[in-house]
Amino acid sequence: MLENKQILPGLDDEINSMAKAMDRVQQSLPIYLKLRWVVSDKAKLEEILKTLKDLNDGLFGVLPIWESSQATPANPPQGSPLKLFFDIPLFLNIRKNCDFVGREYLLESLKREVQEGKDMLNIIVLYGTGGMGKTQLALQYVYQHHKDYTSVFFVNTASVQTTILGFTQIMKQLIQRHGQPSEDYAHIGRLLGMAGKLDSTGCFAVISESDGQHVVDAVKQWFAAPENTNWLLVFDNLDDLDLVDIEEYFPLCNHGTVIITSRRRESMQQGRRGFEVQEMHPAEAIQLLLSACAIPKLEDLAPIGK
């Protein structure tokens, strides 16, 4: 009866289909035996999937992006930036001190330390007692030399919260810069290691500790890009070394300049460069007082009693 094809039409096709199915089962069995833990260990599977997603998101920030000299994909994102930008306009929330006087020898020392450490991640520490003008010295250097850098950022490291806030402000500047040629914030998010974090206007929220750490890591990744070698990052007010582990905020690269201001001499650890900022010379102090009183020269002071 089985040989009578009129009684069971299509039997050969069914047999061939079953044979192919059995082959697929046999081929899949070794893979199933290796991955059968997936059925019983859902937590492990979710952990692996999260790790893979994080790695995938991170690749968008380090893999080469389409250049004009390379073959263009068939359907590139319309209106999206084609590469990471490293030229970021200067924006500081600290005003320039128009009464800054003297300290030329310290500015020259700082400039020399910067030049001598150009071929490395150059970390320079300005330390000294509170009120000696460390912040103003760093700020004056920034305003004098910011055009020598592609980007300059100022972060208040008085606490972990202010440090994360500083990195958040840096990320906002990066998003704003990348949003100038394109408002495809989904693509910008992938470029900057913020995939899935930006809304349609380029805004993002830092609600949890993990959100803040994600922003810090993404900014560090931008600093560490091989093409991004000429930036300046100022960590101001690093006075509590136990509260803020500044090592966690250094970009993992061999380029760029970091200036730290701190009351703690211990900030000079681990081969960092730098010097102590001491009190002003008497002539500088007098000139500062005259400047604050809008008196150009000491000779212009009116004698007492006249």
NORUR-V988169 format. One record per residue. N is the residue number from 1. RES is the residue in three letters. SS is DSSP state (A for helix, B for strand, O for the rest). Layout:
# NORUR-V988169
n = (N | N)
res = (RES | RES)
ss = (SS | SS)
This chain:
# NORUR-V988169
n = (1 | 2 | 3 | 4 | 5 | 6 | 7 | 8 | 9 | 10 | 11 | 12 | 13 | 14 | 15 | 16 | 17 | 18 | 19 | 20 | 21 | 22 | 23 | 24 | 25 | 26 | 27 | 28 | 29 | 30 | 31 | 32 | 33 | 34 | 35 | 36 | 37 | 38 | 39 | 40 | 41 | 42 | 43 | 44 | 45 | 46 | 47 | 48 | 49 | 50 | 51 | 52 | 53 | 54 | 55 | 56 | 57 | 58 | 59 | 60 | 61 | 62 | 63 | 64 | 65 | 66 | 67 | 68 | 69 | 70 | 71 | 72 | 73 | 74 | 75 | 76 | 77 | 78 | 79 | 80 | 81 | 82 | 83 | 84 | 85 | 86 | 87 | 88 | 89 | 90 | 91 | 92 | 93 | 94 | 95 | 96 | 97 | 98 | 99 | 100 | 101 | 102 | 103 | 104 | 105 | 106 | 107 | 108 | 109 | 110 | 111 | 112 | 113 | 114 | 115 | 116 | 117 | 118 | 119 | 120 | 121 | 122 | 123 | 124 | 125 | 126 | 127 | 128 | 129 | 130 | 131 | 132 | 133 | 134 | 135 | 136 | 137 | 138 | 139 | 140 | 141 | 142 | 143 | 144 | 145 | 146 | 147 | 148 | 149 | 150 | 151 | 152 | 153 | 154 | 155 | 156 | 157 | 158 | 159 | 160 | 161 | 162 | 163 | 164 | 165 | 166 | 167 | 168 | 169 | 170 | 171 | 172 | 173 | 174 | 175 | 176 | 177 | 178 | 179 | 180 | 181 | 182 | 183 | 184 | 185 | 186 | 187 | 188 | 189 | 190 | 191 | 192 | 193 | 194 | 195 | 196 | 197 | 198 | 199 | 200 | 201 | 202 | 203 | 204 | 205 | 206 | 207 | 208 | 209 | 210 | 211 | 212 | 213 | 214 | 215 | 216 | 217 | 218 | 219 | 220 | 221 | 222 | 223 | 224 | 225 | 226 | 227 | 228 | 229 | 230 | 231 | 232 | 233 | 234 | 235 | 236 | 237 | 238 | 239 | 240 | 241 | 242 | 243 | 244 | 245 | 246 | 247 | 248 | 249 | 250 | 251 | 252 | 253 | 254 | 255 | 256 | 257 | 258 | 259 | 260 | 261 | 262 | 263 | 264 | 265 | 266 | 267 | 268 | 269 | 270 | 271 | 272 | 273 | 274 | 275 | 276 | 277 | 278 | 279 | 280 | 281 | 282 | 283 | 284 | 285 | 286 | 287 | 288 | 289 | 290 | 291 | 292 | 293 | 294 | 295 | 296 | 297 | 298 | 299 | 300 | 301 | 302 | 303 | 304 | 305 | 306)
res = (MET | LEU | GLU | ASN | LYS | GLN | ILE | LEU | PRO | GLY | LEU | ASP | ASP | GLU | ILE | ASN | SER | MET | ALA | LYS | ALA | MET | ASP | ARG | VAL | GLN | GLN | SER | LEU | PRO | ILE | TYR | LEU | LYS | LEU | ARG | TRP | VAL | VAL | SER | ASP | LYS | ALA | LYS | LEU | GLU | GLU | ILE | LEU | LYS | THR | LEU | LYS | ASP | LEU | ASN | ASP | GLY | LEU | PHE | GLY | VAL | LEU | PRO | ILE | TRP | GLU | SER | SER | GLN | ALA | THR | PRO | ALA | ASN | PRO | PRO | GLN | GLY | SER | PRO | LEU | LYS | LEU | PHE | PHE | ASP | ILE | PRO | LEU | PHE | LEU | ASN | ILE | ARG | LYS | ASN | CYS | ASP | PHE | VAL | GLY | ARG | GLU | TYR | LEU | LEU | GLU | SER | LEU | LYS | ARG | GLU | VAL | GLN | GLU | GLY | LYS | ASP | MET | LEU | ASN | ILE | ILE | VAL | LEU | TYR | GLY | THR | GLY | GLY | MET | GLY | LYS | THR | GLN | LEU | ALA | LEU | GLN | TYR | VAL | TYR | GLN | HIS | HIS | LYS | ASP | TYR | THR | SER | VAL | PHE | PHE | VAL | ASN | THR | ALA | SER | VAL | GLN | THR | THR | ILE | LEU | GLY | PHE | THR | GLN | ILE | MET | LYS | GLN | LEU | ILE | GLN | ARG | HIS | GLY | GLN | PRO | SER | GLU | ASP | TYR | ALA | HIS | ILE | GLY | ARG | LEU | LEU | GLY | MET | ALA | GLY | LYS | LEU | ASP | SER | THR | GLY | CYS | PHE | ALA | VAL | ILE | SER | GLU | SER | ASP | GLY | GLN | HIS | VAL | VAL | ASP | ALA | VAL | LYS | GLN | TRP | PHE | ALA | ALA | PRO | GLU | ASN | THR | ASN | TRP | LEU | LEU | VAL | PHE | ASP | ASN | LEU | ASP | ASP | LEU | ASP | LEU | VAL | ASP | ILE | GLU | GLU | TYR | PHE | PRO | LEU | CYS | ASN | HIS | GLY | THR | VAL | ILE | ILE | THR | SER | ARG | ARG | ARG | GLU | SER | MET | GLN | GLN | GLY | ARG | ARG | GLY | PHE | GLU | VAL | GLN | GLU | MET | HIS | PRO | ALA | GLU | ALA | ILE | GLN | LEU | LEU | LEU | SER | ALA | CYS | ALA | ILE | PRO | LYS | LEU | GLU | ASP | LEU | ALA | PRO | ILE | GLY | LYS)
ss = (O | O | O | O | O | O | O | O | O | O | A | A | A | A | A | A | A | A | A | A | A | A | A | A | A | A | A | A | A | A | A | A | A | A | A | O | A | A | A | A | O | A | A | A | A | A | A | A | A | A | A | A | A | A | A | A | A | A | A | A | A | A | O | O | O | O | O | O | O | O | O | O | O | O | O | O | O | O | O | O | O | O | O | O | O | O | O | O | O | O | O | O | O | O | O | O | O | O | O | O | O | O | O | A | A | A | A | A | A | A | A | A | A | A | A | A | O | O | O | O | O | B | B | B | B | B | B | O | O | O | O | O | O | A | A | A | A | A | A | A | A | A | A | A | A | A | A | A | O | O | B | B | B | B | B | B | O | O | O | A | A | A | A | A | A | A | A | A | A | A | A | A | A | A | A | A | A | A | O | O | O | O | O | O | A | A | A | A | A | A | A | O | O | O | O | O | O | O | O | O | O | O | O | O | O | O | O | O | A | A | A | A | A | A | A | A | A | A | A | A | A | A | A | A | O | O | O | O | O | O | B | B | B | B | B | B | O | O | O | O | O | O | O | O | O | A | A | A | A | O | O | O | O | O | O | O | B | B | B | B | B | B | O | O | A | A | A | A | O | O | O | O | B | B | B | B | O | O | O | O | O | A | A | A | A | A | A | A | A | A | A | A | O | O | O | O | O | A | A | A | O | O | O | O | O | O)
